Structures are given as C-alpha cells and as structure tokens.
Amino acid sequence: MSVTETIVAIQAGPKGPEIGAFFDFDGTLIDGFSALAYFTDKLRRRELGLREAADIIRTALRRDMNEREFDAFFAKNVAGWAGHPEDKLIELWSRLFRDTIAGWTFPEAWQLVKAHQKMGHTVAIASSATRYQVAPIAEELGIEHVLCTRVMVRDGKLTGGVDGMTLWGNGKARAVRDFAESHGISLAQSYGYANGNEDIAFLKTVRHATAVNPKPALVAATQREGWNVLRFAPRRKPSLAMRARSAGAYGALAAASLSGFAYALTMGKKRQAAEWVSARGSDAILAVAGIKVDVAGGQHLWAHRPCVFMFNHQSIADGYVLLTLLRQGITGIEAMQPAIDRLRRGMSVVIPPEGTRSVSPRLGHFKKGGFHIAMQAGVPIVPVVLRNTYAVLPRHSLLFRPGTVQICVLPPIDVTAWEVENLDRHIADVRALFQRTLDDHADPVASN
C-alpha cells in the first residue's frame, strides 16, 4: 500500500480514542538516528574523540544487536550524563531538533500522524530513546503521549542511571501493552509503525502493523505476518538526481537574473526588470527542480488588489512559489509606515504572519504587524495557504526535492470594521482559518 492508500484505509476505519496509533521514532518519524545529531554536535565542539565517535556510531548502527547488548550500550552512554542539569539537556535536544533533526522528519510520517489525530485516535510515540530526544518532535506533531526509556534524575540533575527497562525489543512491546491497558485502548483495532528488526515484538501487539523502510529481518517478518510496508523518500542523503536538479534550478535562476539585469541596463526600467526576473526566475527554478504548483482559488490572487497577502511560512521555497503566482505589483514586509504608503499607492504587500519559517509544517503563532498594516491602509487580507513546501525544500537545505505544492487562496477578509481592542480575537480567527484549510486539504507526498 502507498501512503495515500494507507491514509484512505485509516479514514475508512473506526474513530475514537480507544484506537491507538503507536509510532517508533528513529527511522520511522525521522530519517536515521537522533543520536547521530548528538554525537556529531559533540564532535564538532571537540567534546568527543574520533575513535570514540566511530565506535559509538558503529555500535548504534549494528543490525544484530540483542536486548542485553543494547541495554549495556544505552547504560554506558547515559552514564556520561551523570551530573548534568536536566534543564540543560532539555535545551540541548531542543536545539538539535530545531537546527538538524527537524529537517530529517519524514513528511509521509507527518501525514500519517495527522490522519490518526483527525480520526480521534490516541497517538503515541514508542521509542527506546530518552524523553529529551523525543519530546521536541512530539510537541511539534501535537502528540501527547510518549513511551520512552527513562533516566534517573535527582535534584534536577541526571544520576547517570536508567530508571526501569529500556524500550528495546520486548521492552517496547511491554510498554505498549501496559499503556493500552491503562488507557482503555483496544490493541486489536490499533496501529503500529516501525522500521527496525528489534520492533517485531512491538508490531505484533497491534492489529494494523506497518513496516517503514524496513530492515532485512523486519522484511521477512512482514512477509510472514502479512504486514503493510511503506517506503519513505530519504531526507538526510540527497540523491545525485536531486543534486543535479538543484544545480540546474539555481542555474536557471541565474540565467533569468542576467537577462533581467541586461534589460534594466538597456531600457532603464529597473522595477519592470526586477518583476520579470522574480516571476520568470521563479518559474524556471520550480520547473527545473521538478516542483509542480496546484492552485485552488486562483482568482483571489488578482481580484482584490491592493491587499495584504498573508501566507504560512514553511520553507525558502515559499518565496519562489509566491513569486510565480503573484508575478508583479507586490513588495515584501518592511517597516509599517512604508508598507502602508505602498498599499495606498496601489502595491500589494506579502507577509508571513508567523514572522519566520517554522521548523516543520506546523502552523506557528501569528504576530500582529501585518494585521495592523491592513487595518491602517484600509485594504483586505487575502490568505494564501501553502502546503508541502516544507517537503520539497526543508529547513537548512538548499536542495530541492520534486513534488507537488498545493496552494489554497481564500476569499478576502474585510478588516474595515475591525477595532484594535478586538484584534487578538480577529487574529485567532484568521489563524484558525489557516489551520482548517491545512487540515482539510488533500494529502500529496513529495517523492524523489
């Protein structure tokens, strides 16, 4: 089954919190092992020797590790945390997620999580990793329940010991069964997703088991058990085709920029040249990168100008997509008064109300600046909801992945009757509109 077929099957099944959906973390929600980001960071800061790092990574990637060996490996590494303040460890893993691990998140896994949440299922992450590693992605995905290996903490500091069993192999299976019993979950109707050979016991606890990018022993188990298999496109290691497409895309942008520069020198029309470069360059870079743009509500891109176009900001790719759609007569965010002046002269303003790119497809907090600009200029707000730009160009990457970006341009929002004292409520309503549109839109998946 494909991801789309799997989501359709989920939607056709029963709803309610008595249905569980359990997701492994490393290799299932993210491409690879979160510990790799941790050890790479230590190595970069010269807190880890090359030989020690190689030994740790080699042990972590072993395919035939048994539970006793994993327990020893885990205990050895946790012992190195002895005396560390817990809040510093929380801060460290939050940074690693924001700077590195978030870019490894599988968009396909994100869609599966959201499909289960929409059905009202009880979604949980079940991982042998610590809560410090898992908590950032759980928060980003809106997952309340985390089953993980616990470490001992005393007076706000780690002792270097493990609290109870590790959630590896049979330990994870026991944790899932215990959680299901305590939360009234029917495992006979529940779902499980994992990638490792050690996860076979865990997957056997649920009715609907899915192997994600399975390792060899898990492949054999899927054939014996008749489990679903999903293959997610890699996120950490770009293919040669991706590198070639990306190089070609940036080359096309450069060629368009040179043509626009020559036009500006010849004709002296700097504004027209800049708009030509922006639109044609974006057309070229998306076409060469293999990114298609599917637009609903395209009539609202032109019918209400001047206006404030607001978009959810997921990726650098957002800019190219917006420029290929809006074409001309627009300007980016700037100081409030110049933006208001430009709107009054007939030029539209493009603003991400979140203020900056999010680390994932999750919708962030909306700031007030763009709303004040629309109110003072007396122009409507046109919401432009972007979906899947994160998948085609993730944060901290310059390499494009082919795929389809979905755009939903919503009808204009009249702000002429808004009052400042009610602005928080209006902003909350607009954010809710974005969220509903994101939730109700179709589910394309970027592919290599």
Secondary structure, DSSP 8 states (H G I E B T S, - for coil): --HHHHHHHHHHS--STTSEEEE-SBTTTBSS-HHHHHHHHHHHTT-S-HHHHHHHHHHHT-SS--HHHHHHHHHHHHHTTTT-BHHHHHHHHHHHHHHTGGGGB-HHHHHHHHHHHHTT-EEEEEEEEEHHHHHHHHHHHT--EEEEEEEEEETTEEEEEEES---STHHHHHHHHHHHHHTT--GGG-EEEE-SGGGHHHHTTSSEEEEES--HHHHHHHHHHT-EEE----SSS--HHHHHHHHHHHHHHHHHHHHHHHHHHHH--HHHHHHHHHHHHHHHHHHHHTEEEEEESGGGGTTT-S-EEEE----THHHHHHHHHH-SSEE----HHHHHHHHHTT-EEEE-TTSS--SSSS-----SHHHHHHHHHT--EEEEEEESHHHHS-TT------EEEEEEE---B--TT--GGGHHHHHHHHHHHHHHHHHHS-------
